[in-house]
Every structure is written in structure tokens, then in C-alpha cells.
């Protein structure tokens, strides 16, 4: 059986990212900017899935503007089914301005909730995508309004009903934590997902636990089948109640970490759908994240298996 025909779908924001050329604190002074780059966590995730040869589709909404078409054309060129990306005639495409501090931390200014992606709906085209979906991926960053939460829940229920699986990446930016509906939605997702993919401290964000071990036990107790903890430059670990597996990261020079976690998650999910072991899937996912941080721009570091195999082989040598 050709496992690449299993369709992966995600739903959520598509936007452009514009980044400051200089490091500093925020955007309270005129400065030079670079971009626009195609972006949005779900868009980066699904682009990486498609780059690995897996059938992939995205449900979203963009404005009928250059930023929107920049994203659609890039995703389509990389093999993503863009039929369920609605082009809204009266809304503008979402945006994110990012600036790095000297510490490496990032400041974001988002226009998401009040942009076209806030109008995301499961259209007739979206229904067709979901009808073929074997795996649905949800990003916490996409759960920024009751409207989007309802659409995500509809998609989850449909995919679950037809025997598909769900993965969830909290992907929480500090700038989003003041959105009232966000935390409730994140907690809801733990009730639905089969695979939970937090980054470091996010593992404990939605639990009462005070240690990683207790957080893992609490989350698995909710019915989650497996947990992948992304640990950045340290690597990643897998936990399912029967085994704990750690795979170290690849040593690379970091240029821009934005999107690396999305590439990691997409690669792990794709490898598992294609029948690879957990250890191999973690290794490929780490390689995907490593290649992503080496490129400036959130979607510019997506890669194919040829590039991943070359990095893995070089590291082994």
C-alpha cells in the first residue's frame, strides 16, 4: 500500500511574516524590515508535509491581496491542496511582525483575529478535504476565537468518526495568552488528540503537575496515546506510558528558529503515517527542525527527504 496517499489536513491561520533586520526590543522606533514571507503555523506545517511527498491540504482564509496570493502560490507550488483556502473579498490577509531581542527571545505584533483568517470556515471544498483525511493536525495558535474553535471541533469530530487520528501542538505565543477563549480551547484539545506535541514548558502548561513526569502521567491519563516533547537544541523525547525515548538534536548554526517546531511536527507525523519507527521519526523530525533554523524566513526551511537523509548521513559520518 502506498502510504503517501493518506491525506493530512490542518485548519487555521495563513499570514505573512515581516521581520526586523536588527535586534532590539519591540517596534517603537522606525527600523528596516525584511519580508513578506509566507507564514502561519498551520501553513508551515502543511507545506512541510507536502514537501515530504505526503498528500496534504489546508483549510483557511486569506484576503484577495498580494499577501494572500503569495501564500496560496507558494503552498500550491510545494504540493499542498489549496482548494479549501477561501479568498475573502473584503478582508486583508493576516500578518505577523517579529523582532529578535539580544537574548534570542522574540517579540511579535500579530494581526490575526481581525484579519481574513478570522473568517476561516469549513466550506464545501473543506468538507471534501476532510472526507479524505486520515490525520488532522491542530495548532493552538489557531484557536484564537470561538468561531475558529467551533470549526476545529467540527473537523475533529468528522475525522474521528471516519477513523482518523488527531495531533495537537499548543504553539502558544505569550502575546496570545490574554485571549480569554484560548486556554479553554487548549484544555479541550487534550480531550480529543491522539498525539500531543508540546515544546518544552508547554508540557506542563495545561496540567496541575509540578514535574514533567507527573505532567506526562496526567496527560496520558486523559486518553492521549503518545506525547512528543520538542526540546529545541537538545533534541526531542517520546512518552506513551510504556516507553520513554530520547533522540538528540543535530548541531547546526541557528539563523532563524521561527517555523522549526512546525517542520519538526510535520515530519514526525508524516514519518509515522509512512510506517517509520518512533526512533526514526524522531530522528527525521530533529533533522527537519535543524534544517529549518538554518534559513531566514518561517517557511523557507522546509525540506524533502533527500535533504534530511543527507543531514542524517553527514551526522553519522
N, C-alpha and C positions, 0 to 999 in steps of 0.2 A: 504493500500500500504506500502511495506517495503521501507522506505526512505533511508536505508543504502545502497541500490543498486544504488543510484545516485552517479556517479563517479566524484571524484575530481582529477584534474590533475594540475601539475605545471611543469614548464620548467626552467632550469638554472643549476647553478654550484653544483657539488658534489666534496668535497675535504676532506682532513684530517686536524684536528687541533692539534697542538703541543703547549703546554703551559709551561711557565716558572714556576718553583716551588717557586721562590722568587719574591717579589715585587721590582719594580725599574723602571728606565727609559730606555726602549728600550732593544736592543740586542747587545750592543757594547763591551761586555765582555763575556768570557766563563761562562756558568751557567748551572745548572741542568734543564732538561726538562722532561715533562710527556706527554705521548701520544704514538702513534697516536690515536685520537678519530674520529669516523665518523662525518662528518660535512657538512657545506654548508647550507645556509638559506633555499633554496627550499627543500633540503633533510630532514632537521629537521622538517619543516612544514608538509611535506607529511608523514613522519614517525608518527607524532602525529595524523594526520587524520586517518591513518590506525589503530593505537592503540585504537582509539575510535570506531572501527568496521565499518568505512565507506570505501566504495570501493575507492581505491587510486592508482594513477600511476604517474611516473616521467619520463620526457624526459631530458636526459643529456648525458654526455660523460665522461668516465674515461680512464685511461691508463691500459694496461694489466700488472698491477703490484700489489703488496700486498696492497697498499693504495686503489686502485680501488676496488679490490675484498673484502676488509674489509667493504667498504660501501655497495656494492651490497649484500653481505651476510647478513649484519645487516638489511637493508631495506626489503629484501625478508623475513627474519625471522619474522619481525613485520607485514607482510601482504601487503607490497607495491608491486604493479606490476612493476617489473624492466625490462620488455621486451624491453622498449624503451631507456634504458641506453646503449649507444653504447660503446663497449670496443675497444679503438683505439690502434692499434699495435705499433705505432711509437711516441706516446705522453705519457707524465707522468701525473699522477693524480695531480690535484691542491692541494695546501696546504696553511695553514694559521698558522703563529706563533703568539702567543699572550702573552703579559706580562702585568700584572696589576701594575699600579702606586700606591703609598701610598694613593692617593686621591680616588682610586677606578676606575679612568679612565683606559682605555686600549690602548696599542699600538699594532698594527698589522703589520706583514710583510706578504703580500699576493703573491702567485704565482697562478694567476687565468687566466689572459688574454692569457698568453703564455703556458698554460697547456692544457690538454685534454679537459677540459670543454669549452675552447675557440673554440673547434671544434664541439660543440653541433649542431645537425641538426634534423629536423623532418623527421625521417626515415619512412619506410613503417609501422614499429611497432608503431611509434609515431602517424601516421595517424589513426591507429586502436584505439589507446587510445583516441585521440581527438574526434573520431566519436561517442564514448560512453560518452563523457564528459558533465556533467551538470553544472560544475563550474570549472573555470580556475583561478588559483592564480599566480600572477606575483610579483616577488621581484625586487626592484630597483637595488639591488646588482648584479642581473643577466644581467643588461643592460649595460655591460661594453665594447661592441664593436658593430659596425654597423651590423655585421653578426648575433649576438645574438638578436639585436633589430629587425631585419628583421624576424627571426624565431619566436620571441614572437608575432610580429604583425600578422604573418600568423596564428598562433594558436588562437589568439584573434578573428580574423575575422571568422575563421571556427566555433568556439564555439558560437559566437554571432549569426551567420547565422542559427544555429540549435536551437536557443532559449535559450542558456546557459547564465550564468552570470559570471562576472569578478570581482575579488578583487585585490587590489594593495596595497602593503606595500613598502613605499620608501626605508626603510632599508639602509640608506646611511651612510657609514663609511667616516670619514674625509679623510682617505687615498685614497678614490676613487673619490673625488670631482675634482681632477686635470685631470680626463679623459674627453676629450672635448665633446664626444657624450653623456655623462651621463645626463647632465641637460636637453638637448633637449628631450631625451628619457623619463625622468621623467615627463616633462610637457606634452608629448604626451599621457602618460598613464592616465592623468586626463581626457582626452577626451574620453577614452574608458571604464574606470572602472565603475562598479555599486557601489562597496563598497571600500572606501578609508580608510586605516588603518595606519595612521602615529603614530610615537612615539613623544610625547611632542612637541619640537621645529620644528619637520618636518612638522607640520601642516601649518606653515607659510613660509616654505622654498620655495615653488613653487608659492607663491602669491605676490601681491603688498601690502597686508594688513599689518597693524601695530598692530592689536589686534587679538586675537583668534576669537572673534565674527565676525569680518569683513572677516577673512580668511575662516571661515565656510560658510558664505554667498556667498563669491566669488566662492568657490569650488562647492557648491551645485548648483550655477548658471550655471555651466558647464555641468550639467546633471547627476552628481553623485547622487545616490539615498540615500546613508547614509554614515556617517563618524563615525568611531570608533577611539577615541584618546587614545592610551596606555600611562598611566601616572605612570608606574613603581610601586613603593611602595605606591603611593597614590590611585591607582585603575584605572578606565577607564570610559570614557563617550561616549554616543551615541548622534548623532545630525542628523536630517533629514529634518529640516525646519519646522516641526510641533511639535516636542518634543526634549527636551534636558534631558538626563537621565544619572545620575552618580551612579556608584556602587563602593564602597570602596574595597581596596585590603585586602588580608589576611595577618596577621602579622606572618612572618616566618623569620628564620635566613638565611641570604644570604651567599652562598658559591661561586657560580659562575653564574652570570647573562646571560652569553652567551647562546643564543637559547631560552630564556624565552619569548621574543616577538614573535618568530616564533611559539612556542607552544600555546601562547595566541591566535594568529591569526587563527591557525588551529582549535583550539577548538571552537572559536566563529563561524567560517564558518560552521563547522560540525554541531554544535548545531542548527544553523538556518536552514540548509538543512534538519535536522531531525524534524523540526517543533517546536522547543522551542521558547519561547518568547525572545524578546530583553533583558529584565532584566535577565532572567535565563541564556541566552547565555553569557552575560557579567559576571555573577557570576561564571559560569563554566570556562570561559576563564581566569578570575582572579585566580581561583584555579589552573588551569593548569600552569600559569606563576609562581605561588608561589611554586608549587612542582618542577618546572624546576630549579629554583635558588638554591634549596637545594641539588643539585647534581653537582659534579665536572665533566665537560665534556659537550659539547653543545647538544648532543643527549641523554645523559644518564638520563635526567629528564623528558622524555616523559612519559605519564601516561594514564591509562584507566579510564573508568567511575567509577569503584569500588573505585579506589584511590581518584578520585575527589569527589565522594559522601561522602567518609569518612572524607575528609578535611572539606567539607561544613557542614556536620553534627556535627563535632567536634567544629567548629567555632560557630555554632548556640547554642550548649550546653554551 
